[in-house]
Amino acid sequence: MRAEHINPFVSSLKNAFQTMLACEARRGELTLKTSHRAEHFVSGVIGLSGLAVGTVVVSLSKEVALKVASTMLDAEASEINDDVLDAVGELANVVAGAAKSQLEEYHMTVSLPSVITGEGHEIHFPSNVRPICIHFHTDWGPLTLEVGLAAVPEPVEA
Amino acid sequence: MRAEHINPFVSSLKNAFQTMLACEARRGELTLKTSHRAEHFVSGVIGLSGLAVGTVVVSLSKEVALKVASTMLDAEASEINDDVLDAVGELANVVAGAAKSQLEEYHMTVSLPSVITGEGHEIHFPSNVRPICIHFHTDWGPLTLEVGLAAVPEPVEA
């Protein structure tokens, strides 16, 4: 992962929180993943493919997921239900979609989001791809963004 | 999900088991998912994108995952380690890659695989996409294939 590949995802996440949620996401530390354990209870996962391939994970605590959904849906969400999971998937979609627009040289498109829940679920990237994990702080609580991206050796037919 | 979209994934899974693993995967029942709970302990997840977008999940019991990895790596795997998870990701990659070749009108490419583990992890698709779950039986044990795919309303730039 090169820094110029990470920055579009970081700015997209900050922008998504600012514009969709009117919430400031402050960037914290950046780490290489040493454990596969998801940082938080709810993870929105989205695939990117094109001339680079990758996976983006937006991992939220229950509290942050509920706040995100309540704000996006303009209706109080008090439990993790399908609406909340859709909101988390949509957030991952917006972050990945905006970031890939900034990485247009890779002609990437995004997959359908899937949302993983479960205490202690683990999301493993292929062992030759070391995803970068960026921690963010919001007034609602913490969240993390994980990005693993690899250029495709040969151009694929799009 | 239309049947003609499912069949390429079913045949790709059967072929992958036959050719890569010399193991017959017999198709069992096909169900619409009513629970989000993953069918088995290890799930290989891969995104597809292009003129259709989707997610493919290949979910294996620990026993089947170990047998898949042992056969692919030609070395006995006795615990769920990075090599086993890579093998499961590669299996998902082969299944999705072969299927998308049969769905060439959608010009899809595949994302990086990610592999989810954890007792009782749940993989949620967006609520407007009802994934189809196909059960398979092998001499190693059971596995499932889940596919959620949706055509993109307007052609996207590739």
Boltz contact constraints between the chains, C-beta under 6 A:
constraints:
  - contact:
      token1: [A, 47]
      token2: [B, 47]
      max_distance: 6.0
  - contact:
      token1: [A, 47]
      token2: [B, 111]
      max_distance: 6.0
  - contact:
      token1: [A, 48]
      token2: [B, 111]
      max_distance: 6.0
  - contact:
      token1: [A, 49]
      token2: [B, 49]
      max_distance: 6.0
  - contact:
      token1: [A, 49]
      token2: [B, 109]
      max_distance: 6.0
  - contact:
      token1: [A, 49]
      token2: [B, 110]
      max_distance: 6.0
  - contact:
      token1: [A, 49]
      token2: [B, 111]
      max_distance: 6.0
  - contact:
      token1: [A, 50]
      token2: [B, 109]
      max_distance: 6.0
  - contact:
      token1: [A, 53]
      token2: [B, 111]
      max_distance: 6.0
  - contact:
      token1: [A, 53]
      token2: [B, 112]
      max_distance: 6.0
  - contact:
      token1: [A, 54]
      token2: [B, 112]
      max_distance: 6.0
  - contact:
      token1: [A, 55]
      token2: [B, 111]
      max_distance: 6.0
  - contact:
      token1: [A, 55]
      token2: [B, 112]
      max_distance: 6.0
  - contact:
      token1: [A, 55]
      token2: [B, 114]
      max_distance: 6.0
  - contact:
      token1: [A, 82]
      token2: [B, 127]
      max_distance: 6.0
  - contact:
      token1: [A, 85]
      token2: [B, 124]
      max_distance: 6.0
  - contact:
      token1: [A, 86]
      token2: [B, 126]
      max_distance: 6.0
  - contact:
      token1: [A, 86]
      token2: [B, 127]
      max_distance: 6.0
  - contact:
      token1: [A, 89]
      token2: [B, 126]
      max_distance: 6.0
  - contact:
      token1: [A, 109]
      token2: [B, 49]
      max_distance: 6.0
  - contact:
      token1: [A, 109]
      token2: [B, 50]
      max_distance: 6.0
  - contact:
      token1: [A, 109]
      token2: [B, 156]
      max_distance: 6.0
  - contact:
      token1: [A, 110]
      token2: [B, 49]
      max_distance: 6.0
  - contact:
      token1: [A, 111]
      token2: [B, 47]
      max_distance: 6.0
  - contact:
      token1: [A, 111]
      token2: [B, 48]
      max_distance: 6.0
  - contact:
      token1: [A, 111]
      token2: [B, 49]
      max_distance: 6.0
  - contact:
      token1: [A, 111]
      token2: [B, 53]
      max_distance: 6.0
  - contact:
      token1: [A, 111]
      token2: [B, 55]
      max_distance: 6.0
  - contact:
      token1: [A, 111]
      token2: [B, 111]
      max_distance: 6.0
  - contact:
      token1: [A, 112]
      token2: [B, 53]
      max_distance: 6.0
  - contact:
      token1: [A, 112]
      token2: [B, 54]
      max_distance: 6.0
  - contact:
      token1: [A, 112]
      token2: [B, 55]
      max_distance: 6.0
  - contact:
      token1: [A, 114]
      token2: [B, 55]
      max_distance: 6.0
  - contact:
      token1: [A, 114]
      token2: [B, 123]
      max_distance: 6.0
  - contact:
      token1: [A, 114]
      token2: [B, 125]
      max_distance: 6.0
  - contact:
      token1: [A, 115]
      token2: [B, 124]
      max_distance: 6.0
  - contact:
      token1: [A, 116]
      token2: [B, 116]
      max_distance: 6.0
  - contact:
      token1: [A, 116]
      token2: [B, 123]
      max_distance: 6.0
  - contact:
      token1: [A, 117]
      token2: [B, 122]
      max_distance: 6.0
  - contact:
      token1: [A, 118]
      token2: [B, 118]
      max_distance: 6.0
  - contact:
      token1: [A, 118]
      token2: [B, 120]
      max_distance: 6.0
  - contact:
      token1: [A, 118]
      token2: [B, 121]
      max_distance: 6.0
  - contact:
      token1: [A, 118]
      token2: [B, 122]
      max_distance: 6.0
  - contact:
      token1: [A, 120]
      token2: [B, 118]
      max_distance: 6.0
  - contact:
      token1: [A, 121]
      token2: [B, 118]
      max_distance: 6.0
  - contact:
      token1: [A, 121]
      token2: [B, 121]
      max_distance: 6.0
  - contact:
      token1: [A, 122]
      token2: [B, 117]
      max_distance: 6.0
  - contact:
      token1: [A, 122]
      token2: [B, 118]
      max_distance: 6.0
  - contact:
      token1: [A, 123]
      token2: [B, 114]
      max_distance: 6.0
  - contact:
      token1: [A, 123]
      token2: [B, 116]
      max_distance: 6.0
  - contact:
      token1: [A, 124]
      token2: [B, 85]
      max_distance: 6.0
  - contact:
      token1: [A, 124]
      token2: [B, 115]
      max_distance: 6.0
  - contact:
      token1: [A, 125]
      token2: [B, 114]
      max_distance: 6.0
  - contact:
      token1: [A, 126]
      token2: [B, 86]
      max_distance: 6.0
  - contact:
      token1: [A, 126]
      token2: [B, 89]
      max_distance: 6.0
  - contact:
      token1: [A, 127]
      token2: [B, 82]
      max_distance: 6.0
  - contact:
      token1: [A, 127]
      token2: [B, 86]
      max_distance: 6.0
  - contact:
      token1: [A, 156]
      token2: [B, 109]
      max_distance: 6.0
  - contact:
      token1: [A, 158]
      token2: [B, 158]
      max_distance: 6.0
